[in-house]
């Protein structure tokens, strides 16, 4: 098996600043890419777009993500336990297609007012054919991944009046590329498809979503220890954000302390209400890194949502300050039924991860008493990230997530209600083996939840639990659904499961790999025999 090519410090820093990375797979030739293009065109002509079912329809696509350059980059960005999500899509740009509007992608087709500055989701875009400028390459707006405003998926469907939606053609990047190119982008970067001005050239782009399952505890790329401290001076207004995210990905155990003058603090407080969004966010993060968190906590009650979001993002950089965690808990106890503040604080705790372990009882309480499914969604997210590297109080957390997963009345389902179940299933996957109590509920969600992304994350959670009981559920599902070739989510996720097993072993040493594969094969054979006999 090919050893992953991990990213360098410079590549990691470039990604954190600009939000994208262009890769050239080394294990695939032009014939492979031409074959993918031909197969895809045939499927589109005969049946239309297969959507999320593209991977089982063209299993060879998995080779793109098994390539050591691509898998190494994903491991570097998301850690060795990263996973491919069930949202995958082949995009076709036909001749005559016009520009898309600039946008950020949704999460499983759902809006998410607070996204992730810390690197949790990455999008891979694969192009099986050459993409010249006239064919309509993907356009990317570098350094836009940290923008708090999202005017396409904003809950109010209109941009706040103080948000300056910039047109910066000079710095936009068109992904003109050769066949086989893979572009990794920060999931929240602003991008669009551009117009295809050719007469008869079809352009395919395959979009695959990946996410991390564990909080970073050390660098997962080819790190030079002499670069442990990164000032991010080349990041411009993004400097304090990039400094924080770099420290988080290094597995930093203490808060960044930066020296600031009294005048700096005064200026940053004024800039919190500047018309320019980059200036506001820069000020918020600088205040956070200067231990001036009180003004940011006050911003969480501002009547303008954009100010609340920017304050919430910045407060995640105060993760090692116990006073911040205590004060946020005090506010949440007081405002537990105030949706606007409660979901922001739940988000902050979710991004803090295991450092916010003491908040678990409060998060469970809020999740149980709130009527807001938006708040429930962010509480579920927090339970998963806080517990992903810790196993304290895990039973109460698992039962809480089970309760959310069981709440799926189709007649009462809403956007945030569905997204809460998706998040609950993913949080159970974050917890892994200690979530074994949820096995039967996950089986039920795998087969009967009406939301395909709940199905996919339920399968992931069962695989991460990894007990013989969980595997007994997975293997029959694989046999039944592959045999009947149903065009449904379970079939898609079976191919996805194979990917996860490949990527999870790529980062291990050869000796561990051989041993673990042999054990896994033996266990699977025994379970399969048991299933057949029963």
Residue pairs with C-beta under 8 A, 6 or more apart in sequence:
1 505
1 506
1 513
2 27
2 66
2 67
2 68
2 71
2 506
3 68
3 506
4 68
4 71
4 72
4 75
4 506
4 507
5 26
5 68
5 69
5 72
5 73
6 72
6 73
6 75
6 76
6 220
6 221
6 222
7 15
7 21
7 72
7 73
7 76
7 77
7 221
7 222
8 221
8 222
8 224
9 221
9 222
9 223
9 224
9 227
9 230
11 21
11 73
11 76
11 221
12 76
12 77
12 221
12 246
12 249
13 230
13 232
13 234
13 242
13 246
14 21
15 21
15 77
15 184
15 186
16 119
16 232
16 235
16 242
16 245
16 246
17 143
17 232
17 234
17 235
17 238
17 242
18 142
18 143
19 140
19 142
19 143
19 144
19 145
19 185
19 186
19 189
20 140
20 142
20 173
20 183
20 184
20 185
20 186
20 189
21 73
21 183
21 184
21 185
22 175
22 177
22 181
22 182
22 183
23 69
23 70
23 73
23 181
23 182
23 183
23 184
24 69
24 178
24 180
24 181
24 182
25 64
25 67
25 69
25 70
25 180
25 182
26 67
26 68
26 69
27 63
27 66
27 67
27 68
28 63
28 64
28 67
28 180
30 179
30 180
32 60
32 63
32 180
33 128
33 129
33 179
33 180
34 128
34 129
34 179
35 60
36 58
36 60
36 61
36 128
37 128
37 129
37 179
37 204
39 58
39 60
40 54
40 58
40 90
40 128
40 204
41 202
41 204
43 50
43 57
43 58
44 90
44 92
49 89
49 90
49 92
50 57
50 90
50 487
51 89
51 90
52 86
52 87
52 88
52 89
52 452
52 489
52 492
53 487
53 491
53 492
54 61
54 88
54 89
54 90
54 206
55 61
55 62
55 88
55 492
55 495
55 496
55 499
56 491
56 492
56 494
56 495
59 495
61 126
61 206
62 495
62 498
62 499
62 502
64 70
64 126
64 182
64 206
65 71
65 74
65 84
65 124
65 208
65 499
65 503
66 502
66 503
66 506
67 182
69 182
70 124
70 182
71 503
71 506
73 184
74 82
74 122
74 124
74 184
74 210
74 503
75 82
75 220
75 221
75 503
75 506
75 507
76 220
76 221
76 222
77 119
77 122
77 184
77 221
78 119
78 120
78 122
78 210
78 211
78 212
78 220
79 212
79 213
79 214
79 216
79 220
80 220
80 504
80 507
81 212
81 213
81 214
81 504
82 210
82 211
82 212
82 213
82 503
83 210
83 211
83 213
83 429
83 460
83 500
83 503
84 208
84 209
84 210
84 496
84 499
84 500
84 503
85 108
85 208
85 209
85 210
85 211
85 453
85 456
86 452
86 453
86 455
86 456
86 457
86 489
86 492
86 493
86 496
87 108
87 109
87 209
87 453
88 206
88 207
88 208
88 209
88 492
89 206
89 207
90 204
90 205
90 206
90 207
91 193
91 204
91 205
91 206
91 207
92 202
92 203
92 204
93 135
93 136
93 193
93 196
93 202
93 203
93 204
93 205
94 196
94 202
95 196
95 197
95 198
95 199
95 200
95 201
95 202
96 196
97 136
97 193
97 195
97 196
98 195
99 192
99 193
99 194
99 195
100 192
100 193
100 194
101 152
101 192
102 141
102 152
102 190
102 191
102 192
103 152
103 153
103 190
103 191
103 192
104 115
104 147
104 150
104 152
104 153
104 188
104 189
104 190
104 191
105 123
105 187
106 112
106 153
107 115
107 121
107 419
108 419
108 422
108 453
109 453
110 415
110 416
110 418
110 419
110 422
111 150
111 153
111 154
111 155
111 415
112 153
112 419
113 150
113 154
113 155
113 305
113 309
113 343
113 374
114 309
114 312
114 313
114 343
114 344
114 347
114 378
115 150
115 187
115 188
116 187
116 188
116 351
117 145
117 146
117 241
117 244
117 245
117 313
117 316
117 351
118 245
118 248
118 249
118 316
118 351
119 186
119 212
119 245
119 249
120 187
120 211
120 212
121 186
121 187
121 188
121 209
121 210
121 211
122 184
122 185
122 186
122 187
122 209
122 210
122 211
123 184
123 185
123 186
123 187
123 207
123 208
123 209
123 210
124 182
124 183
124 184
124 207
124 208
124 209
124 210
125 138
125 175
125 182
125 183
125 184
125 185
125 205
125 206
125 207
126 180
126 181
126 182
126 205
126 206
126 208
127 175
127 177
127 179
127 180
127 181
127 182
127 183
127 203
127 204
127 205
127 206
128 179
128 180
128 204
128 206
129 179
129 202
129 203
129 204
130 177
130 178
130 179
131 137
131 175
131 176
131 177
131 178
131 181
131 203
132 176
133 174
133 176
134 196
134 197
134 198
135 196
135 197
135 198
135 201
135 203
136 193
136 194
136 195
136 196
136 197
136 203
137 174
137 175
137 176
137 177
137 194
137 203
138 174
138 175
138 183
138 191
138 192
138 193
138 194
138 205
139 172
139 173
139 174
139 175
139 191
139 192
139 193
139 194
140 172
140 173
140 175
140 183
140 185
140 189
140 190
140 191
141 168
141 171
141 172
141 173
141 189
141 190
141 191
142 171
142 172
142 173
142 189
143 236
143 238
144 189
144 190
145 185
145 186
145 187
145 188
145 189
145 190
146 188
146 238
146 241
146 281
146 313
147 188
147 190
147 277
147 278
147 281
148 277
148 281
148 306
148 309
148 310
148 313
149 159
149 160
149 163
149 165
149 277
149 306
149 309
151 158
151 159
151 163
151 165
154 160
155 305
156 305
159 165
160 304
160 305
160 306
162 275
162 304
162 306
163 277
163 306
164 275
164 276
164 277
174 194
175 181
175 183
177 183
185 191
187 209
193 205
196 203
211 426
213 388
213 429
213 430
213 432
213 464
214 388
214 389
214 430
215 353
215 354
215 385
215 388
215 389
216 248
216 249
216 250
216 251
217 251
217 389
218 250
218 251
219 249
219 250
219 251
220 249
223 250
228 250
230 242
230 243
230 246
231 239
231 243
232 238
232 239
232 240
232 242
232 243
232 246
233 239
235 241
235 242
235 243
237 278
237 279
237 281
237 282
238 278
238 282
239 282
240 258
240 282
240 285
240 286
240 288
240 289
240 317
241 281
241 282
241 285
243 256
243 289
244 256
244 285
244 288
244 289
244 316
244 317
247 256
248 319
252 320
253 320
254 320
255 289
255 291
255 317
255 318
255 319
255 320
255 321
256 289
256 317
257 289
257 291
258 286
258 289
258 290
260 268
260 286
260 290
260 292
264 286
264 290
265 287
265 290
265 292
267 283
268 283
268 284
268 286
268 287
268 290
268 292
269 283
269 287
269 292
269 295
270 283
271 279
271 280
271 282
271 283
272 280
272 283
272 284
272 287
272 295
272 299
272 307
272 310
272 311
273 280
273 307
274 280
274 283
277 306
277 310
280 307
280 310
281 310
281 313
281 314
284 296
284 299
284 310
284 311
284 313
284 314
285 313
285 314
285 317
287 293
287 295
287 296
287 314
288 296
288 314
288 315
288 317
288 318
289 317
291 318
291 321
293 315
293 318
293 321
293 323
293 324
293 327
294 327
296 311
296 314
296 315
296 318
297 311
297 315
297 324
297 327
297 328
297 331
299 307
299 308
299 310
299 311
300 308
300 311
300 312
300 315
300 331
300 341
300 344
300 345
301 308
301 335
301 341
302 308
302 311
305 340
308 340
308 341
308 344
309 344
311 344
312 344
312 345
312 347
312 348
315 324
315 328
315 348
316 348
316 351
316 352
318 324
319 351
319 352
319 353
319 355
319 356
320 355
325 349
325 352
325 355
325 356
325 358
325 359
328 345
328 348
328 349
328 359
329 358
329 359
329 362
331 341
331 345
332 341
332 342
332 345
332 346
332 362
332 366
333 362
335 341
335 342
335 345
336 342
336 365
336 366
336 369
336 370
337 369
337 370
337 371
339 370
339 372
339 374
339 375
342 366
342 370
342 372
342 375
343 372
343 374
343 375
343 377
343 378
346 363
346 366
346 375
346 378
346 379
346 381
346 382
347 378
347 381
347 382
349 356
349 359
349 363
349 382
349 386
350 356
350 378
350 381
350 382
350 384
350 385
350 386
351 385
352 386
353 385
353 386
353 388
353 389
354 386
354 387
354 388
354 389
354 390
356 382
356 386
357 386
357 390
357 392
359 382
359 386
360 383
360 386
360 387
360 392
360 393
360 396
360 397
361 393
361 396
363 379
363 382
363 383
363 386
364 379
364 383
364 396
364 397
364 400
366 375
366 379
367 375
367 376
367 379
367 380
367 383
367 400
367 404
368 400
368 403
370 376
370 379
372 416
373 414
373 416
373 417
373 419
373 420
374 416
376 404
376 416
376 420
377 416
377 419
377 420
377 423
380 401
380 404
380 420
380 423
380 424
380 427
381 423
381 427
383 397
383 400
383 401
383 427
384 401
384 423
384 426
384 427
384 428
384 429
384 430
384 431
385 427
385 430
387 394
387 397
387 427
387 430
387 431
387 434
388 430
388 431
388 432
391 431
391 434
394 431
394 434
394 435
395 437
397 431
398 428
398 431
398 434
398 435
398 437
398 438
399 437
401 424
401 425
401 427
401 428
401 435
401 438
402 424
402 437
402 438
402 441
404 420
404 421
404 424
405 421
405 424
405 425
405 428
405 438
405 441
405 442
405 445
405 449
405 454
405 458
406 441
406 444
407 417
407 420
407 421
408 421
408 445
408 449
408 450
408 451
408 454
410 450
413 450
418 451
418 454
421 445
421 449
421 451
421 454
422 451
422 453
422 454
422 457
425 442
425 445
425 454
425 457
425 458
425 460
425 461
426 457
426 460
426 461
428 435
428 438
428 442
428 457
428 461
428 464
428 465
429 435
429 457
429 460
429 461
429 463
429 464
431 464
432 464
432 465
432 466
433 464
433 465
433 466
433 467
435 461
435 464
435 465
436 465
436 467
436 469
436 470
438 461
438 465
439 462
439 465
439 467
439 469
439 470
439 473
442 458
442 461
442 462
442 465
442 470
442 473
443 458
443 462
443 473
445 454
445 455
445 458
446 455
446 458
446 459
446 462
446 473
446 477
446 490
447 455
447 477
447 490
449 455
449 458
452 488
452 489
452 492
453 489
455 489
455 490
455 493
456 489
456 492
456 493
456 496
459 474
459 477
459 490
459 493
459 496
459 497
460 493
460 496
460 497
460 500
462 470
462 471
462 473
462 474
463 470
463 474
463 497
463 500
463 501
468 523
468 527
471 523
471 524
471 527
472 527
472 530
472 531
474 497
475 524
475 527
475 528
475 531
476 531
477 490
477 494
478 494
478 497
479 531
481 488
481 490
481 491
481 494
482 491
482 494
485 491
501 520
505 513
505 516
505 517
508 516
